[in-house]
């Protein structure tokens, strides 16, 4: 359902977003895999990012407000490290990236439930990355977003349009930090047809 709603935002638009709960994991520099493999990187997380699949089949009581749901798309918040910011000249090196991967969660997933699910999965799977994950409430507030169609390398073209739109609205981009929401499976879709929602905060 989330994918359908996002993919209809084909034009530039201004969004006022409410806080959302997400399961996150932070990567820095060379330890972070290339952007084109983000969905593959998320694969080890999928079982515990899907609470409906994590609950033991014989669980007597489901959490309050529980409903079956479709997993939200993979999101990533992109930034560069402080050293790179000090010497920024318009060029960004891959080793300077700092980014956080996340999967939005339905409203019924709260911190206690996340801890329960995480402990359950840790007992079922051995994966050191499980120790890196956190449960966070993400507040984006006022943002400009756009659906980018095509290769990741061509995103600067879309960002130029977004920044011009922001200026026309009498607003300012608050920082170079931005969010990307992957609507396409990079294992199945050619780069020229990838769909990625781009978003940054404005004020």
C-alpha positions as CSV (number, residue, x, y, z in Angstrom):
1,X,0.0,0.0,0.0
2,X,2.8,2.4,0.8
3,X,4.4,1.8,-2.5
4,X,1.3,2.7,-4.4
5,X,0.8,5.9,-2.5
6,X,4.4,7.1,-3.0
7,X,4.6,6.2,-6.6
8,X,1.7,8.5,-7.5
9,X,3.8,11.5,-6.4
10,X,5.2,12.0,-9.9
11,X,5.6,15.8,-9.6
12,X,7.4,18.0,-7.2
13,X,5.4,18.7,-4.1
14,X,5.6,20.1,-0.6
15,X,4.8,17.7,2.2
16,X,4.1,18.1,5.9
17,X,4.9,14.7,7.4
18,X,3.9,13.4,10.8
19,X,6.5,11.5,12.9
20,X,6.9,7.8,12.0
21,X,8.4,4.8,13.7
22,X,11.2,3.0,11.9
23,X,13.8,0.3,12.4
24,X,17.1,1.7,11.5
25,X,20.8,0.8,11.0
26,X,23.7,3.3,10.5
27,X,26.5,2.8,8.0
28,X,29.6,4.9,7.6
29,X,32.2,5.2,4.8
30,X,33.7,2.1,3.3
31,X,31.8,-0.3,5.6
32,X,28.7,0.8,3.8
33,X,27.8,-1.1,0.6
34,X,27.2,0.7,-2.7
35,X,23.9,2.4,-3.1
36,X,22.8,0.1,-6.0
37,X,22.9,-2.8,-3.5
38,X,20.9,-1.3,-0.7
39,X,17.9,-3.6,-1.2
40,X,20.2,-6.6,-1.2
41,X,21.8,-5.3,2.0
42,X,18.4,-5.1,3.6
43,X,17.7,-8.8,2.9
44,X,19.1,-10.1,6.2
45,X,16.8,-7.8,8.0
46,X,13.6,-8.7,6.2
47,X,12.4,-11.4,8.6
48,X,12.5,-9.1,11.6
49,X,11.4,-6.1,9.7
50,X,8.1,-7.9,9.1
51,X,6.5,-8.3,12.5
52,X,3.6,-10.3,11.0
53,X,6.2,-13.0,10.0
54,X,8.1,-12.8,13.3
55,X,5.3,-13.6,15.7
56,X,5.3,-17.3,16.8
57,X,2.4,-19.0,15.0
58,X,0.9,-19.9,18.4
59,X,1.0,-16.4,19.9
60,X,-2.2,-16.1,21.8
61,X,-2.4,-12.4,21.9
62,X,-1.5,-10.0,19.0
63,X,-0.5,-6.4,19.9
64,X,-3.1,-3.8,20.2
65,X,-4.1,-2.3,16.9
66,X,-2.5,-5.2,15.0
67,X,-3.3,-5.7,11.3
68,X,-1.7,-7.6,8.4
69,X,0.3,-5.2,6.3
70,X,2.7,-4.9,3.3
71,X,6.3,-4.1,4.2
72,X,7.1,-0.5,3.5
73,X,9.9,0.3,1.0
74,X,13.6,0.6,2.0
75,X,14.6,4.1,2.9
76,X,18.0,5.7,3.4
77,X,19.0,9.1,4.9
78,X,22.2,10.3,3.3
79,X,24.9,12.6,4.7
80,X,28.7,13.0,4.8
81,X,31.0,12.9,7.7
82,X,32.1,16.1,9.6
83,X,35.6,16.0,8.1
84,X,34.2,16.0,4.6
85,X,31.8,18.8,5.4
86,X,34.8,21.0,6.5
87,X,36.5,20.6,3.1
88,X,33.4,20.2,0.9
89,X,34.1,21.6,-2.6
90,X,31.1,20.1,-4.4
91,X,32.6,16.6,-4.9
92,X,31.7,13.7,-2.6
93,X,33.8,10.6,-2.1
94,X,32.2,7.3,-1.4
95,X,34.2,6.8,1.8
96,X,32.8,10.1,3.1
97,X,29.2,8.9,3.1
98,X,27.3,8.4,6.3
99,X,23.9,6.9,5.8
100,X,21.1,5.3,7.8
101,X,19.0,2.5,6.3
102,X,15.5,2.2,7.6
103,X,12.1,0.5,7.2
104,X,9.0,2.3,8.3
105,X,6.8,0.4,10.7
106,X,3.0,0.4,11.1
107,X,1.7,2.4,14.1
108,X,1.0,-0.6,16.3
109,X,4.8,-1.4,16.4
110,X,6.2,0.4,19.5
111,X,9.5,0.0,21.3
112,X,8.5,-2.8,23.6
113,X,7.2,-4.8,20.7
114,X,10.4,-4.1,18.7
115,X,12.5,-5.5,21.5
116,X,10.4,-8.6,21.8
117,X,10.6,-9.2,18.0
118,X,14.4,-8.5,18.0
119,X,15.0,-11.0,20.8
120,X,12.9,-13.6,19.2
121,X,14.8,-13.3,15.9
122,X,18.2,-13.3,17.6
123,X,17.3,-16.6,19.1
124,X,16.4,-17.9,15.6
125,X,19.1,-16.4,13.5
126,X,22.8,-15.6,13.9
127,X,23.6,-12.3,12.3
128,X,26.0,-9.7,13.8
129,X,24.1,-6.9,12.0
130,X,21.2,-7.5,14.3
131,X,23.3,-5.8,17.0
132,X,23.4,-2.6,15.0
133,X,19.7,-2.0,14.6
134,X,17.6,0.5,16.6
135,X,14.0,1.6,16.9
136,X,13.6,5.3,16.2
137,X,10.8,7.9,15.8
138,X,11.7,9.9,12.7
139,X,10.4,13.5,12.4
140,X,10.8,15.1,9.0
141,X,8.1,17.8,9.3
142,X,8.1,20.1,6.2
143,X,9.8,18.6,3.1
144,X,10.1,18.9,-0.6
145,X,9.9,15.6,-2.5
146,X,10.0,14.3,-6.0
147,X,9.9,10.9,-7.7
148,X,13.2,10.4,-9.6
149,X,13.0,8.2,-12.6
150,X,16.2,6.6,-13.8
151,X,19.8,6.0,-12.6
152,X,21.1,6.9,-9.2
153,X,23.9,8.8,-10.9
154,X,21.4,11.1,-12.5
155,X,19.8,12.2,-9.2
156,X,21.6,15.6,-9.2
157,X,19.3,16.6,-12.1
158,X,16.3,16.0,-9.9
159,X,17.8,17.7,-6.9
160,X,18.4,20.9,-9.0
161,X,14.7,20.9,-9.9
162,X,13.8,20.4,-6.2
163,X,16.0,23.2,-5.1
164,X,14.5,25.6,-7.7
165,X,11.0,24.6,-6.6
166,X,12.0,25.2,-3.0
167,X,13.2,28.7,-3.9
168,X,10.0,29.5,-5.8
169,X,8.0,28.6,-2.7
170,X,9.9,31.1,-0.7
171,X,11.6,28.4,1.4
172,X,15.1,27.2,2.0
173,X,16.7,23.8,2.0
174,X,17.8,23.2,5.6
175,X,20.9,21.0,4.8
176,X,22.4,18.7,2.2
177,X,21.0,15.7,4.1
178,X,18.4,13.9,2.1
179,X,16.2,10.8,2.1
180,X,15.8,8.3,-0.6
181,X,12.9,5.8,-0.8
182,X,13.5,2.9,-3.1
183,X,10.4,1.9,-5.0
184,X,12.2,-0.5,-7.4
185,X,14.0,-3.8,-6.9
186,X,17.4,-3.2,-8.3
187,X,17.8,-6.9,-8.9
188,X,14.9,-6.9,-11.4
189,X,14.7,-3.3,-12.8
190,X,17.2,-1.8,-15.2
191,X,18.9,1.4,-14.0
192,X,17.1,3.6,-16.5
193,X,13.7,2.6,-15.1
194,X,14.4,2.8,-11.4
195,X,11.9,4.7,-9.2
196,X,13.3,6.6,-6.2
197,X,11.5,9.2,-4.1
198,X,13.9,12.0,-3.2
199,X,13.1,14.2,-0.2
200,X,14.8,16.9,1.9
201,X,13.7,19.2,4.7
202,X,12.8,22.8,4.1
203,X,11.9,25.8,6.3
